[in-house]
């Protein structure tokens, strides 16, 4: 478990070479997309923990989140997609 978290933490910092940004309030996001936006690993980890789920690469890839907004771009876990959470151009997020 510790190795998985270490890998995910390293991956989340390696994916985005630019400064972190916030999600847009009222929109849905895939977990992998939040990692690309940057700085969302701690919030994703907390959201999974609060939902009683383990944080894993699979859960991040299948996780669907709702952006609550605010100064920190707060998010709320919605569901795990059966397959992969997808972004179909233009912000159309779906399972």
Kinemage of the C-alpha trace (Angstrom):
@kinemage 1
@onewidth
@group {chain A} dominant
@subgroup {mainchain}
@vectorlist {calphas} color= white
{ca unk a 1} P 0.000 0.000 0.000
{ca unk a 2} L 2.801 2.408 0.889
{ca unk a 3} L 4.513 1.679 -2.438
{ca unk a 4} L 1.291 2.418 -4.349
{ca unk a 5} L 0.864 5.750 -2.571
{ca unk a 6} L 4.500 6.646 -3.192
{ca unk a 7} L 4.130 5.848 -6.891
{ca unk a 8} L 0.904 7.861 -7.160
{ca unk a 9} L 2.461 10.799 -5.326
{ca unk a 10} L 5.476 10.746 -7.639
{ca unk a 11} L 3.224 10.407 -10.671
{ca unk a 12} L 1.068 13.339 -9.618
{ca unk a 13} L 4.094 15.619 -9.402
{ca unk a 14} L 5.711 14.307 -12.583
{ca unk a 15} L 2.628 14.687 -14.778
{ca unk a 16} L 2.349 18.463 -14.539
{ca unk a 17} L 5.433 20.599 -15.106
{ca unk a 18} L 3.475 23.855 -14.637
{ca unk a 19} L 1.901 25.489 -11.594
{ca unk a 20} L -1.212 23.929 -10.128
{ca unk a 21} L -4.582 25.296 -11.161
{ca unk a 22} L -8.082 24.868 -9.744
{ca unk a 23} L -11.062 23.029 -11.148
{ca unk a 24} L -14.074 25.020 -12.340
{ca unk a 25} L -16.988 25.089 -9.905
{ca unk a 26} L -19.970 23.028 -11.005
{ca unk a 27} L -18.094 20.800 -13.458
{ca unk a 28} L -17.300 17.086 -13.222
{ca unk a 29} L -13.722 15.812 -13.503
{ca unk a 30} L -12.011 12.460 -13.839
{ca unk a 31} L -9.384 11.794 -11.187
{ca unk a 32} L -6.638 11.480 -13.817
{ca unk a 33} L -7.649 14.881 -15.215
{ca unk a 34} L -7.435 16.490 -11.775
{ca unk a 35} L -3.867 15.163 -11.521
{ca unk a 36} L -3.082 16.810 -14.864
{ca unk a 37} L -4.515 20.107 -13.602
{ca unk a 38} L -2.082 19.710 -10.728
{ca unk a 39} L -1.961 19.645 -6.948
{ca unk a 40} L -5.033 17.443 -6.523
{ca unk a 41} L -3.486 14.238 -5.175
{ca unk a 42} L -4.096 15.130 -1.490
{ca unk a 43} L -7.749 16.030 -2.178
{ca unk a 44} L -8.295 12.880 -4.263
{ca unk a 45} L -6.724 10.783 -1.500
{ca unk a 46} L -8.960 12.442 1.130
{ca unk a 47} L -12.075 12.005 -1.034
{ca unk a 48} L -11.389 8.284 -1.476
{ca unk a 49} L -10.659 7.895 2.237
{ca unk a 50} L -13.942 9.657 3.138
{ca unk a 51} L -15.798 7.319 0.753
{ca unk a 52} L -14.178 4.255 2.345
{ca unk a 53} L -12.113 3.480 -0.765
{ca unk a 54} L -8.411 2.822 -1.135
{ca unk a 55} L -6.367 5.226 -3.227
{ca unk a 56} L -4.992 3.326 -6.204
{ca unk a 57} L -4.064 4.083 -9.792
{ca unk a 58} L -7.177 2.183 -10.917
{ca unk a 59} L -9.437 4.212 -8.627
{ca unk a 60} L -7.870 7.486 -9.789
{ca unk a 61} L -8.399 6.499 -13.437
{ca unk a 62} L -12.019 5.456 -12.816
{ca unk a 63} L -12.903 8.123 -10.240
{ca unk a 64} L -15.467 10.806 -11.067
{ca unk a 65} L -15.399 13.998 -8.982
{ca unk a 66} L -17.537 17.133 -8.731
{ca unk a 67} L -15.824 20.509 -8.352
{ca unk a 68} L -17.207 22.464 -5.396
{ca unk a 69} L -14.887 25.376 -6.195
{ca unk a 70} L -13.562 27.843 -3.670
{ca unk a 71} L -10.019 29.107 -3.158
{ca unk a 72} L -8.603 25.577 -3.150
{ca unk a 73} L -10.794 24.134 -5.907
{ca unk a 74} L -12.451 21.715 -3.504
{ca unk a 75} L -13.785 18.463 -4.947
{ca unk a 76} L -16.301 15.792 -3.922
{ca unk a 77} L -16.072 12.136 -4.940
{ca unk a 78} L -19.119 11.053 -6.985
{ca unk a 79} L -18.543 7.482 -8.174
{ca unk a 80} L -16.163 4.951 -9.643
{ca unk a 81} L -16.843 4.367 -13.321
{ca unk a 82} L -17.237 0.725 -14.394
{ca unk a 83} L -14.409 1.166 -16.898
{ca unk a 84} L -12.380 4.355 -17.383
{ca unk a 85} L -13.613 7.866 -16.709
{ca unk a 86} L -13.466 9.751 -20.022
{ca unk a 87} L -13.179 13.347 -21.169
{ca unk a 88} L -14.767 13.731 -24.617
{ca unk a 89} L -13.351 17.094 -25.732
{ca unk a 90} L -14.932 20.246 -24.448
{ca unk a 91} L -15.221 19.064 -20.862
{ca unk a 92} L -17.888 16.425 -21.482
{ca unk a 93} L -16.902 14.002 -18.711
{ca unk a 94} L -18.576 10.607 -18.591
{ca unk a 95} L -18.138 7.017 -17.445
